[in-house]
Amino acid sequence: METYSDAQLIAAYRGGQTSAFDFLMHRYVKPLYGFVYRMLGNAHDAEEIVQEAFVRVWKHLHQFDPQKSFKAWLFSIAKNATLDFIKKKKTIPFSHFERDADDFSLINEIPDYAPMPSELIEKMESTEYLERIVSRLPVVDRETLLLRYTYDCTFQEISDIVHEPLHTVKSRHRRALIKLRALLEEGSDDTHYAPKQKQ
């Protein structure tokens, strides 16, 4: 079953092959954990949320539309589980998750001549340094960049995950890139965040 697509595994599970769900979990547990961990920065909390997310998937898998992206649906459930956790624990100001006030910001009309994140990342010598920089972004921006560049989600998949219009996602993505670049430029002169020098 390792070669089965997500849709095939779901069909197999619905057909009575309970082991198919284990294959789905095995396929996504690491990327889902990485996503939640990078959102919260706490390993124990991330494990708890991922477990909760898979319980929700198991309970509602019969309702899933196989014509849609299972990956987007799963990450959406994990995002909601994360929000529920934050509401209870209040570890992160919930205002960080509020929607953008202006989906059609003038910033979308500005030509983009700066390097894309992949180019910026290649210039960084320390993954630890880059992760610290990204962790300084507001949660909604961090979420968008992680889904786009770490988990290879399309803008449509991100839209499905966060339950917001496609144009809102694209607008937020562009603003997040600008914020990331600003932090990278600021960090280049910040000894606390500067990458370690090679010996």
Backbone as CSV, one residue per row, in Angstrom:
resi,resn,N_x,N_y,N_z,CA_x,CA_y,CA_z,C_x,C_y,C_z
1,MET,0.805,-1.217,0.000,0.000,0.000,0.000,0.846,1.279,0.000
2,GLU,2.143,1.138,0.187,2.993,2.314,0.244,2.953,3.115,-1.042
3,THR,2.675,2.435,-2.155,2.635,3.121,-3.445,1.255,3.669,-3.766
4,TYR,0.278,3.396,-2.927,-1.084,3.885,-3.158,-1.114,5.406,-3.033
5,SER,-1.991,6.029,-3.813,-2.231,7.458,-3.647,-3.080,7.662,-2.402
6,ASP,-3.206,8.901,-1.970,-4.050,9.186,-0.813,-5.478,8.719,-1.063
7,ALA,-5.976,8.989,-2.257,-7.352,8.610,-2.595,-7.528,7.092,-2.546
8,GLN,-6.515,6.358,-3.013,-6.594,4.895,-2.999,-6.572,4.360,-1.571
9,LEU,-5.758,4.963,-0.721,-5.707,4.531,0.675,-7.033,4.807,1.380
10,ILE,-7.625,5.942,1.100,-8.914,6.279,1.709,-9.988,5.311,1.240
11,ALA,-9.965,5.002,-0.062,-10.937,4.053,-0.604,-10.748,2.678,0.030
12,ALA,-9.486,2.277,0.221,-9.202,0.980,0.834,-9.695,0.950,2.275
13,TYR,-9.473,2.031,2.994,-9.926,2.101,4.386,-11.440,2.037,4.464
14,ARG,-12.093,2.761,3.599,-13.557,2.735,3.574,-14.088,1.365,3.165
15,GLY,-13.243,0.640,2.417,-13.639,-0.692,1.982,-13.365,-1.766,3.027
16,GLY,-12.850,-1.357,4.183,-12.644,-2.319,5.257,-11.206,-2.657,5.571
17,GLN,-10.260,-2.121,4.791,-8.848,-2.392,5.063,-8.333,-1.350,6.064
18,THR,-8.473,-1.658,7.331,-8.131,-0.688,8.373,-6.655,-0.300,8.369
19,SER,-5.805,-1.182,7.849,-4.371,-0.872,7.816,-4.071,0.312,6.900
20,ALA,-4.977,0.620,5.985,-4.769,1.742,5.058,-4.636,3.055,5.816
21,PHE,-5.337,3.179,6.941,-5.244,4.408,7.732,-3.855,4.555,8.345
22,ASP,-3.250,3.425,8.725,-1.897,3.463,9.264,-0.909,3.994,8.225
23,PHE,-1.120,3.616,6.966,-0.248,4.102,5.905,-0.419,5.604,5.702
24,LEU,-1.658,6.082,5.819,-1.908,7.519,5.713,-1.189,8.273,6.838
25,MET,-1.296,7.742,8.047,-0.634,8.372,9.189,0.882,8.384,8.993
26,HIS,1.428,7.254,8.573,2.872,7.149,8.378,3.351,8.144,7.319
27,ARG,2.537,8.368,6.302,2.902,9.262,5.207,2.967,10.718,5.660
28,TYR,2.102,11.088,6.581,1.961,12.514,6.917,2.371,12.903,8.336
29,VAL,2.671,11.949,9.179,2.937,12.306,10.574,4.158,13.218,10.719
30,LYS,5.218,12.963,9.977,6.425,13.792,10.097,6.210,15.211,9.566
31,PRO,5.678,15.370,8.334,5.452,16.745,7.858,4.439,17.499,8.700
32,LEU,3.429,16.796,9.211,2.423,17.467,10.028,3.032,17.910,11.355
33,TYR,3.844,17.036,11.942,4.512,17.393,13.185,5.450,18.594,12.969
34,GLY,6.189,18.559,11.871,7.101,19.662,11.575,6.360,20.979,11.425
35,PHE,5.215,20.930,10.766,4.404,22.136,10.567,3.938,22.701,11.902
36,VAL,3.354,21.852,12.740,2.823,22.313,14.027,3.957,22.763,14.944
37,TYR,5.054,22.027,14.949,6.188,22.391,15.810,6.732,23.764,15.446
38,ARG,6.839,24.030,14.149,7.361,25.326,13.723,6.384,26.459,14.020
39,MET,5.109,26.120,14.170,4.121,27.129,14.522,4.199,27.475,15.999
40,LEU,4.485,26.473,16.849,4.438,26.673,18.300,5.799,26.682,18.974
41,GLY,6.750,25.937,18.401,8.079,25.875,18.997,8.172,25.009,20.233
42,ASN,7.190,24.108,20.415,7.199,23.230,21.582,6.918,21.807,21.138
43,ALA,7.878,20.901,21.380,7.769,19.528,20.888,6.598,18.780,21.516
44,HIS,6.442,18.901,22.824,5.362,18.183,23.512,3.998,18.648,23.017
45,ASP,3.823,19.958,22.900,2.549,20.496,22.424,2.280,20.057,20.987
46,ALA,3.330,20.044,20.159,3.173,19.636,18.756,2.726,18.176,18.664
47,GLU,3.317,17.310,19.480,2.922,15.902,19.480,1.451,15.756,19.874
48,GLU,1.052,16.509,20.872,-0.337,16.451,21.349,-1.306,16.886,20.261
49,ILE,-0.950,17.949,19.562,-1.826,18.485,18.516,-1.901,17.536,17.326
50,VAL,-0.768,16.954,16.947,-0.768,16.015,15.821,-1.634,14.801,16.151
51,GLN,-1.534,14.304,17.367,-2.376,13.181,17.779,-3.847,13.556,17.700
52,GLU,-4.176,14.751,18.172,-5.551,15.226,18.121,-6.019,15.361,16.674
53,ALA,-5.145,15.848,15.805,-5.494,16.018,14.393,-5.829,14.672,13.746
54,PHE,-5.025,13.654,14.021,-5.277,12.349,13.423,-6.534,11.685,14.008
55,VAL,-6.834,11.963,15.262,-8.088,11.465,15.830,-9.272,12.085,15.093
56,ARG,-9.178,13.393,14.813,-10.248,14.065,14.080,-10.382,13.509,12.670
57,VAL,-9.232,13.241,12.034,-9.259,12.656,10.684,-9.937,11.299,10.721
58,TRP,-9.558,10.481,11.679,-10.136,9.137,11.810,-11.653,9.202,12.006
59,LYS,-12.104,10.158,12.813,-13.535,10.275,13.104,-14.342,10.754,11.897
60,HIS,-13.709,11.557,11.047,-14.461,12.205,9.973,-14.025,11.789,8.568
61,LEU,-13.201,10.754,8.477,-12.698,10.349,7.171,-13.823,9.931,6.225
62,HIS,-14.900,9.410,6.781,-16.017,8.985,5.930,-16.701,10.177,5.269
63,GLN,-16.462,11.388,5.798,-17.076,12.585,5.236,-16.187,13.261,4.186
64,PHE,-14.957,12.817,4.085,-14.019,13.470,3.179,-14.377,13.214,1.720
65,ASP,-14.303,14.272,0.908,-14.549,14.179,-0.530,-13.255,13.769,-1.216
66,PRO,-13.158,12.540,-1.744,-11.909,12.060,-2.356,-11.498,12.829,-3.602
67,GLN,-12.389,13.678,-4.113,-12.036,14.484,-5.274,-11.176,15.691,-4.873
68,LYS,-11.118,15.952,-3.576,-10.345,17.086,-3.074,-8.986,16.622,-2.563
69,SER,-8.151,17.577,-2.191,-6.804,17.261,-1.699,-6.853,16.813,-0.242
70,PHE,-6.452,15.565,0.005,-6.400,15.070,1.376,-5.350,15.835,2.175
71,LYS,-4.246,16.152,1.531,-3.177,16.898,2.191,-3.693,18.232,2.719
72,ALA,-4.445,18.951,1.885,-4.994,20.246,2.304,-5.988,20.062,3.447
73,TRP,-6.811,19.027,3.356,-7.813,18.754,4.396,-7.122,18.420,5.720
74,LEU,-6.077,17.612,5.655,-5.344,17.203,6.857,-4.665,18.405,7.518
75,PHE,-3.993,19.225,6.721,-3.317,20.387,7.282,-4.327,21.389,7.836
76,SER,-5.498,21.452,7.221,-6.556,22.326,7.729,-7.007,21.865,9.113
77,ILE,-7.156,20.564,9.279,-7.542,20.005,10.578,-6.453,20.291,11.617
78,ALA,-5.192,20.135,11.217,-4.082,20.404,12.133,-4.047,21.880,12.516
79,LYS,-4.303,22.742,11.551,-4.331,24.180,11.845,-5.435,24.486,12.856
80,ASN,-6.624,23.915,12.643,-7.736,24.158,13.564,-7.439,23.603,14.957
81,ALA,-6.797,22.441,15.003,-6.424,21.859,16.294,-5.411,22.753,17.001
82,THR,-4.512,23.364,16.218,-3.535,24.286,16.785,-4.214,25.523,17.354
83,LEU,-5.179,26.056,16.607,-5.916,27.230,17.079,-6.693,26.915,18.356
84,ASP,-7.303,25.738,18.398,-8.044,25.332,19.599,-7.100,25.238,20.792
85,PHE,-5.913,24.691,20.549,-4.920,24.558,21.619,-4.498,25.933,22.127
86,ILE,-4.256,26.851,21.206,-3.809,28.184,21.581,-4.892,28.917,22.366
87,LYS,-6.143,28.724,21.978,-7.238,29.365,22.707,-7.274,28.889,24.159
88,LYS,-6.995,27.596,24.347,-7.041,27.030,25.696,-5.812,27.422,26.506
89,LYS,-4.644,27.325,25.874,-3.397,27.577,26.584,-3.013,29.053,26.604
90,LYS,-3.486,29.757,25.558,-3.160,31.185,25.411,-1.655,31.403,25.437
91,THR,-0.935,30.524,24.714,0.524,30.638,24.674,0.978,31.669,23.643
92,ILE,0.100,31.990,22.691,0.412,32.958,21.655,-0.772,33.905,21.547
93,PRO,-0.553,35.225,21.466,-1.690,36.141,21.325,-2.555,35.747,20.149
94,PHE,-3.832,35.539,20.410,-4.703,35.065,19.336,-4.853,36.097,18.230
95,SER,-4.571,37.351,18.547,-4.672,38.400,17.531,-3.711,38.142,16.380
96,HIS,-2.664,37.343,16.637,-1.716,37.013,15.577,-2.364,36.190,14.479
97,PHE,-3.517,35.608,14.757,-4.188,34.777,13.768,-5.313,35.519,13.059
98,GLU,-5.525,36.782,13.412,-6.619,37.511,12.795,-6.349,37.710,11.315
99,ARG,-7.430,37.848,10.552,-7.305,38.023,9.116,-6.745,39.392,8.775
100,ASP,-6.169,39.496,7.598,-5.661,40.779,7.147,-6.820,41.732,6.909
101,ALA,-6.629,42.966,7.302,-7.700,43.940,7.172,-7.935,44.316,5.719
102,ASP,-6.868,44.338,4.920,-7.000,44.780,3.530,-6.433,43.725,2.602
103,ASP,-7.320,42.949,1.985,-6.873,41.874,1.097,-6.279,42.416,-0.186
104,PHE,-6.634,43.623,-0.549,-6.178,44.197,-1.812,-5.202,45.331,-1.554
105,SER,-4.215,45.064,-0.716,-3.227,46.066,-0.356,-2.481,46.547,-1.595
106,LEU,-2.077,47.831,-1.550,-1.317,48.412,-2.652,-0.011,47.670,-2.866
107,ILE,0.421,46.957,-1.845,1.686,46.226,-1.926,1.689,45.200,-3.050
108,ASN,0.479,44.747,-3.460,0.391,43.764,-4.535,0.751,44.358,-5.887
109,GLU,0.758,45.686,-5.974,1.054,46.335,-7.242,2.532,46.687,-7.374
110,ILE,3.304,46.506,-6.299,4.708,46.862,-6.331,5.517,45.774,-7.017
111,PRO,6.309,46.113,-8.040,7.144,45.101,-8.697,8.067,44.444,-7.687
112,ASP,8.286,43.150,-7.852,9.092,42.396,-6.891,10.434,42.054,-7.527
113,TYR,11.470,42.820,-7.165,12.792,42.573,-7.724,13.713,41.878,-6.732
114,ALA,13.230,41.696,-5.511,14.065,41.060,-4.486,14.092,39.550,-4.692
115,PRO,15.108,38.881,-4.179,15.216,37.426,-4.339,14.050,36.703,-3.674
116,MET,13.679,35.563,-4.228,12.658,34.731,-3.617,13.260,34.024,-2.407
117,PRO,12.419,33.510,-1.478,12.943,32.863,-0.277,13.953,31.770,-0.553
118,SER,13.738,30.972,-1.603,14.674,29.888,-1.891,16.069,30.437,-2.154
119,GLU,16.140,31.592,-2.852,17.436,32.204,-3.126,18.047,32.759,-1.840
120,LEU,17.196,33.358,-1.012,17.671,33.890,0.258,18.178,32.777,1.160
121,ILE,17.419,31.692,1.183,17.780,30.573,2.046,19.128,29.989,1.646
122,GLU,19.372,29.924,0.329,20.637,29.370,-0.143,21.823,30.205,0.334
123,LYS,21.572,31.476,0.614,22.648,32.354,1.051,22.914,32.243,2.550
124,MET,22.011,31.605,3.252,22.178,31.484,4.690,23.085,30.291,5.004
125,GLU,23.975,30.456,5.954,24.907,29.389,6.303,24.379,28.503,7.419
126,SER,23.358,28.965,8.121,22.873,28.216,9.273,21.372,28.021,9.217
127,THR,20.926,26.747,9.181,19.502,26.450,9.208,18.888,26.920,10.521
128,GLU,19.639,26.761,11.589,19.166,27.196,12.902,18.903,28.696,12.901
129,TYR,19.808,29.426,12.276,19.649,30.877,12.177,18.388,31.230,11.398
130,LEU,18.191,30.568,10.270,17.023,30.861,9.432,15.731,30.568,10.184
131,GLU,15.704,29.463,10.920,14.501,29.109,11.657,14.201,30.135,12.749
132,ARG,15.261,30.678,13.351,15.051,31.717,14.356,14.456,32.962,13.714
133,ILE,14.938,33.278,12.522,14.414,34.447,11.814,12.943,34.245,11.479
134,VAL,12.603,33.088,10.916,11.218,32.809,10.539,10.309,32.807,11.768
135,SER,10.832,32.355,12.901,10.023,32.301,14.125,9.655,33.693,14.629
136,ARG,10.325,34.712,14.133,10.033,36.076,14.550,8.867,36.678,13.761
137,LEU,8.452,36.003,12.719,7.315,36.470,11.927,6.010,36.233,12.689
138,PRO,4.983,37.040,12.420,3.655,36.743,12.978,3.232,35.338,12.555
139,VAL,2.433,34.691,13.356,2.081,33.296,13.113,1.426,33.083,11.751
140,VAL,0.541,33.989,11.344,-0.138,33.804,10.060,0.848,33.847,8.904
141,ASP,1.869,34.703,9.008,2.877,34.793,7.950,3.768,33.557,7.955
142,ARG,4.150,33.130,9.155,4.965,31.925,9.292,4.238,30.731,8.697
143,GLU,2.957,30.616,9.002,2.136,29.521,8.501,2.125,29.504,6.977
144,THR,1.920,30.661,6.372,1.847,30.754,4.915,3.157,30.336,4.261
145,LEU,4.275,30.842,4.772,5.571,30.510,4.184,5.939,29.043,4.388
146,LEU,5.620,28.511,5.553,5.901,27.098,5.805,5.124,26.204,4.842
147,LEU,3.840,26.494,4.696,3.016,25.674,3.803,3.500,25.775,2.359
148,ARG,3.908,26.964,1.965,4.319,27.187,0.584,5.680,26.581,0.266
149,TYR,6.677,26.835,1.139,8.050,26.491,0.791,8.590,25.246,1.488
150,THR,8.050,24.905,2.649,8.515,23.697,3.333,7.682,22.485,2.942
151,TYR,6.371,22.694,2.771,5.479,21.571,2.485,4.914,21.605,1.075
152,ASP,5.452,22.482,0.233,5.151,22.507,-1.203,3.664,22.580,-1.518
153,CYS,2.924,23.312,-0.716,1.499,23.474,-0.981,1.287,24.539,-2.060
154,THR,0.320,24.308,-2.927,-0.048,25.326,-3.895,-0.835,26.419,-3.171
155,PHE,-1.000,27.550,-3.828,-1.796,28.614,-3.218,-3.237,28.149,-3.003
156,GLN,-3.741,27.334,-3.908,-5.099,26.830,-3.748,-5.191,25.899,-2.538
157,GLU,-4.181,25.063,-2.345,-4.176,24.185,-1.176,-4.099,25.002,0.114
158,ILE,-3.270,26.040,0.102,-3.191,26.897,1.289,-4.537,27.560,1.542
159,SER,-5.188,27.998,0.480,-6.515,28.598,0.609,-7.488,27.623,1.250
160,ASP,-7.421,26.365,0.835,-8.289,25.331,1.406,-7.936,25.064,2.873
161,ILE,-6.661,25.112,3.193,-6.216,24.825,4.556,-6.660,25.910,5.529
162,VAL,-6.485,27.160,5.129,-6.786,28.271,6.043,-8.219,28.780,5.892
163,HIS,-8.946,28.232,4.903,-10.340,28.609,4.670,-10.494,30.101,4.384
164,GLU,-9.641,30.580,3.513,-9.706,31.972,3.107,-9.584,32.064,1.591
165,PRO,-10.076,33.151,0.981,-10.025,33.294,-0.483,-8.605,33.236,-1.022
166,LEU,-8.502,32.789,-2.270,-7.202,32.644,-2.904,-6.456,33.978,-2.949
167,HIS,-7.165,35.065,-3.253,-6.495,36.361,-3.351,-5.965,36.811,-1.990
168,THR,-6.641,36.418,-0.914,-6.167,36.756,0.428,-4.857,36.034,0.727
169,VAL,-4.804,34.762,0.337,-3.594,33.965,0.557,-2.420,34.549,-0.219
170,LYS,-2.650,34.903,-1.471,-1.566,35.448,-2.294,-1.086,36.797,-1.742
171,SER,-2.028,37.609,-1.288,-1.682,38.907,-0.718,-0.864,38.738,0.553
172,ARG,-1.292,37.820,1.419,-0.583,37.554,2.666,0.809,36.999,2.385
173,HIS,0.905,36.116,1.393,2.181,35.521,1.019,3.169,36.604,0.611
174,ARG,2.697,37.550,-0.177,3.588,38.615,-0.637,4.055,39.483,0.531
175,ARG,3.153,39.817,1.423,3.528,40.625,2.588,4.500,39.849,3.489
176,ALA,4.276,38.537,3.605,5.158,37.711,4.447,6.574,37.694,3.881
177,LEU,6.697,37.648,2.555,8.024,37.665,1.937,8.749,38.964,2.250
178,ILE,8.029,40.065,2.178,8.632,41.361,2.445,9.094,41.445,3.899
179,LYS,8.263,40.929,4.813,8.639,40.926,6.230,9.864,40.040,6.462
180,LEU,9.896,38.888,5.782,11.019,37.967,5.936,12.311,38.620,5.456
181,ARG,12.239,39.281,4.312,13.430,39.947,3.786,13.917,41.028,4.744
182,ALA,12.974,41.769,5.307,13.336,42.833,6.241,14.038,42.252,7.466
183,LEU,13.526,41.119,7.967,14.138,40.480,9.138,15.522,39.937,8.810
184,LEU,15.682,39.401,7.592,16.982,38.885,7.187,18.002,40.010,7.083
185,GLU,17.560,41.145,6.535,18.464,42.289,6.434,18.809,42.823,7.822
186,GLU,17.813,42.886,8.686,18.036,43.336,10.057,18.946,42.372,10.796
187,GLY,18.718,41.071,10.567,19.496,40.042,11.256,20.941,40.010,10.841
188,SER,21.236,40.513,9.645,22.622,40.490,9.175,23.518,41.376,10.031
189,ASP,22.896,42.334,10.742,23.663,43.209,11.625,23.388,42.920,13.091
190,ASP,22.686,41.810,13.356,22.286,41.456,14.714,23.161,40.304,15.193
191,THR,24.050,40.542,16.117,24.968,39.493,16.553,24.248,38.346,17.227
192,HIS,23.050,38.626,17.793,22.301,37.553,18.460,21.769,36.551,17.451
193,TYR,21.414,37.063,16.265,20.830,36.188,15.260,21.789,35.855,14.126
194,ALA,22.953,36.373,14.178,23.892,36.133,13.085,24.313,34.677,13.048
195,PRO,24.489,34.128,11.811,24.899,32.735,11.694,26.309,32.525,12.241
196,LYS,26.554,31.313,12.710,27.845,30.995,13.259,28.905,30.999,12.157
197,GLN,30.047,31.521,12.478,31.129,31.550,11.512,31.774,30.180,11.379
198,LYS,32.144,29.847,10.156,32.815,28.571,9.919,34.222,28.632,10.501
199,GLN,34.640,27.517,11.098,35.986,27.455,11.677,37.028,27.217,10.585
